[in-house]
Every structure is written in C-alpha cells, then in structure tokens.
Amino acid sequence: MHTVVVGTSGVTASDVLAVARDGARVELSAQAVEALAAARAIVDALAAKPEPVYGVSTGFGALATRHISPELRAQLQRNIVRSHAAGLGPRVEREVVRALMFLRLKTVCSGHTGVRPEVAQTMADVLNAGITPVVHEYGSLGCSGDLAPLSHCALTLMGEGEAEGPDGTVRPAGELLAEHGIAPVELREKEGLALLNGTDGMLGMLIMALADLDRLYKSADITAALSLEALLGTDKVLAPELHAIRPHPGQGASAANMLAVLKGSELTGHHQDDAPRVQDAYSVRCAPQVAGAGRDTMAHARTVAERELASAVDNPVVLPDGRVESNGNFHGAPVAYVLDFLAIAAADLASIAERRTDRLLDKNRSHGLPPFLADDAGVDSGLMIAQYTQAALVSEMKRLAVPASADSIPSSAMQEDHVSMGWSAARKLRTAVDNLARVVAVELYAASRAIELREGLVPAPASQAAIAAARAAGVQGPGPDRYLAPDLAAADAFVRDGRLVAAVESVTGPLQ
C-alpha cells in the first residue's frame, strides 16, 4: 500500500487524495518528530511559568481571561474537546473525515502547535487502522477553524464518542482503539486546542472538489463537442487564432479540447445547408468561453489550496524563537471564497450544458432532429423528461451558487464576531459537483443519441469512441421509449468515474 510521509513543510494535494480516498498509510518523518519535540519543550517551559499564556494556561475564546492552575489544565484540555464536539445532523462522508484528520496531522507536524510527538503518532495510527470518527454536517462556522468537526476527531483520539471501524460499523471509539492496540491520548497543555483550531475540513473538501472538477470540465468539453456535432454546428469558432486574441488560458484549453474531439467529423460545418445559419447559438459558440472561465477559477482555487497545504493553521502558534503568539490565521476566508467561486462556475457550466440539451430536443432549433429525439414522436416522449431532470439539477445548482462566505454570524459572546462560513461553502460545493456530473451525463445521453440519428454522416473518431464506450457501459442508444432512469444512472457513472474522458483520450491523446 502507498505510504505518505508527513514532514514539517506541508503535504501535496495528491497526498490528501491518497489518504482520504485510497486509504494510503501515513508515517511521520524523523524531522517532524524532532520539530514536535522542540515545540513541545517550549510549551512545557511556558506552562511552568506563573504568567498566563493563551491556550496553555488560560481558558478559550471569550473565557480566555481566566488563568487556569496547573492541576486543572489536563481537565481543561479534555473539556474543550468534549464541549466542542457538539455537531448535529447527518454523518459526513468517510473521505471528508479522513482528509480532515490528515490535514490536521499535517499542521501538527509543522512544529508550530506544541503537540507532543505521541499525540501526532496516535493520529497517524487511527488513520492507518481505518478508524473514522463520526463527524456531523453542522457545527462549523469556518472560523477558529472547523471546530466541531475537528473536536469529534479529537474525541476519538481520547477514546470517547463514536467512530466507524474498517468494516463500516459504528461503535464506541474506545473499543475500536483497543482492538487495534491504540492507547487513548491524555491531552496536556495546549493540545486540545491545537487539535481543533484549523481550516482542515474545508480545505480537504476543496482539494477533492478540484480533483473531481478537473475530470468534469474535460467531460463537459467532450459533451459540448458532441452537441455541436449533433446540431451540425461549425467548428471554425474553435480555431486557436481566435482564442489567442483573448488569451485566457482556460478558454484556450477548452477550445483545444473541443477541436481535438471534433477532428475528422463529417457533421460539422453544415450550418449553411438546408436551414442556413450565420452563427451557432451562444450555448454552442461560447462553450469554450464559459468552460474556460471555470477552468481559470479552478486555477485560482488550486493556488489557494497549495498555499494552505504549506501552512500551519493554529492559534496560538509556537514560533522558532520560543514565542507563543495568538493570531488570526484560523480564519477560513481564503478557502471559503474559492469554494463559493467554484460553486458559481459549476452552476454556469451546468446551465450552458442544459441549454444545449434543450436545443437538441426542440425540433424548431435542432436542424432536422426528431422532437425530443423520440422514436415515434407522440407515441414516444423520448428524452422530454430527462431534460426536466437536468433542468431541476441546474436550478438547484443555481441556488447552491449563492455564496456562503458573504454571510457571517457572530458567536462566542461576540469574541468571534466575524466568521467565514467556509465549511458551509464546502458542503454545498460537494452537492454542486455531484449535480454537475449528472447534468453532463444527461447532455452526453442526448448528444450521443442525436448523433446516431444523423444517418449518412460519420461523426469524429473520438466521438465514435465515446459513444461506443458509453453503449458498452449500458448507456443505450435510440429506440422506442423505455424505463429511462437506469440509462441515465449508467451515463452518470460513465462520466463520474472518468470512462468518458478515457475513451476520448484513447483517440485524441491527453486532453488539457
């Protein structure tokens, strides 16, 4: 099994995906262990002094003014975890929780948190044992980090609360730790706070969304090309010289992808035949501009994610010169903004895909295709309601595009009076990404059927490969009405797991 080694300088997005989705093992580097020990020595020295230090010998948040005596500090650390593990609602997905834990471990290993090496090792042991704390949907405001979600993870380290074992059964965390020979941690000064105070949940969801969107944007370029073919549109608008004079990188990449898919097609360029067109509709002609803007938004989001992956997000932090300083680095605004940006871009990409699908189904705008791509229109309804489903998905995505980060709700007796709502932005983005895959799948289903109804014209080799692979995957072609939901589910799976992109790239080579 692949092993990810966590050092002091952060991790990569591929490391996060390997641990969260593929179950990669986690190890601490020798450098990380040394940094942990050095930072802990600073915390221990400060704890021995009579002067109060936030997070070491004081309460938290609005209660930070109370100095905590040494005999109560272990209890303080336990209590912050227990009291903050206050989430409600449905369980969060296993991959999200694993990303959350792994990214918290990444910051702990930076040597800026003051956590002992044995606590970090326990975090790695829990991940390696396949134990997943039960984390709930609601509880994070995205400021002071993802407090409630991280608290539920810290509770598992203490042997309390509930967790899911590697067999998928939810049981008391203490039982699962014992079965795997993991001793519960006894938290000391600052450690409880250090386990809770990070943007790890929203960052993990951002990284996974970017991985999924990278595949979906390629898929959307493919389905846009198939729709252009099915509508007998022109590929002249995809010429590189046109996109070079408006040099947005994403736009150029999407146009190049569509041009690669359409190479060798006999369906393009018929817009001056029986029903002359000067130009194709915006949903066809402007596909690279819309998808390209989303790609550039992803590039910005990826830059933010890379900076966060190299960051140590905690409060207070241990500095190399021995100071332990309070700060505001836990605020989730940088991550929250790009999570919202991506939801907006995904909604617009879905919207333009739905408009192309609707055009394919409308006999007045489809340039010779049968109404709703039906076998016997009137007796058959064809794909009429498939487009309804797609429209419902797009409408929900537009609602999900309303930014969470534009909201703020004060907490902690007005000490935490401006929050990012980044966790909420991440949760709605996950739904938007799921819906985008479904929207693209419906366009694929409609466009592939429409191309096959264009008898006597040969589609591009890449289009043929995509349609053949879809048919082999259970996505059926034209014919009389049938139970449609299984076909759409097969198309969704075909898009979601990357088989559509793989089929096209077998002809075109790697898409951008």
C-alpha positions, 0 to 999 in steps of 0.5 A: 500500500502507498505510504505518505510521509508527513514532514514539517513543510506541508503535504501535496494535494495528491497526498490528501487524495491518497489518504482520504480516498485510497486509504494510503498509510501515513508515517511521520518523518524523523524531522517532524518528530524532532520539530514536535519535540522542540515545540513541545519543550517550549510549551512545557517551559511556558506552562511552568511559568506563573504568567498566563499564556493563551491556550496553555494556561488560560481558558478559550475564546471569550473565557480566555481571561481566566488563568487556569492552575496547573492541576486543572489544565489536563481537565481543561484540555479534555473539556474543550474537546468534549464541549466542542464536539457538539455537531448535529445532523447527518454523518459526513462522508468517510473521505471528508473525515479522513482528509480532515484528520490528515490535514490536521496531522499535517499542521501538527507536524509543522512544529508550530502547535506544541503537540507532543510527538505521541499525540501526532503518532496516535493520529497517524495510527487511527488513520492507518487502522481505518478508524473514522470518527463520526463527524456531523454536517453542522457545527462549523462556522469556518472560523477558529477553524472547523471546530466541531468537526475537528473536536469529534476527531479529537474525541476519538483520539481520547477514546470517547464518542463514536467512530466507524471501524474498517468494516463500516460499523459504528461503535464506541471509539474506545473499543475500536482503539483497543482492538487495534492496540491504540492507547487513548491520548491524555491531552496536556497543555495546549493540545486540545486546542491545537487539535481543533483550531484549523481550516482542515475540513474545508480545505480537504473538501476543496482539494477533492472538489478540484480533483473531481472538477478537473475530470468534469470540465474535460467531460463537459468539453467532450459533451459540448463537442458532441452537441455541436456535432449533433446540431451540425454546428461549425467548428471554425469558432474553435480555431486557436487564432481566435482564442489567442486574441483573448488569451485566457488560458482556460478558454484556450484549453477548452477550445483545444479540447473541443477541436481535438474531439471534433477532428475528422467529423463529417457533421460539422460545418453544415450550418449553411445547408438546408436551414442556413445559419450565420452563427451557432447559438451562444450555448454552442459558440461560447462553450469554450468561453464559459468552460474556460472561465471555470477552468481559470477559477479552478486555477485560482482555487488550486493556488489557494489550496497549495498555499494552505497545504504549506501552512500551519493553521493554529492559534496560538502558534509556537514560533522558532524563537520560543514565542507563543503568539495568538493570531488570526490565521484560523480564519477560513476566508481564503478557502471559503471564497474559492469554494463559493467561486467554484460553486458559481462556475459549476452552476454556469457550466451546468446551465450552458450544458442544459441549454444545449440539451434543450436545443437538441430536443426542440425540433424548431432549433435542432436542424432536422432532429426528431422532437425530443429525439423520440422514436415515434414522436407522440407515441414516444416522449423520448428524452422530454423528461430527462431534460426536466431532470437536468433542468431541476439539477441546474436550478438547484445548482443555481441556488447552491451558487449563492455564496456562503462566505458573504454571510457571517454570524457572530458567536462566542459572546461576540469574541468571534464576531466575524466568521467565514462560513467556509465549511458551509461553502464546502458542503454545498460545493460537494452537492454542486459537483455531484449535480454537475456530473449528472447534468453532463451525463444527461447532455452526453445521453442526448448528444450521443443519441442525436448523433446516431440519428444523423444517418449518412454522416460519420461523426469524429473518431473520438466521438465514435469512441465515446459513444461506443464506450458509453453503449458498452457501459449500458448507456443505450442508444435510440429506440422506442421509449423505455424505463429511462432512469437506469440509462441515465444512472449508467451515463452518470457513472460513465462520466463520474468515474472518468470512462468518458474522458478515457475513451476520448483520450484513447483517440485524441491523446491527453486532453488539457 
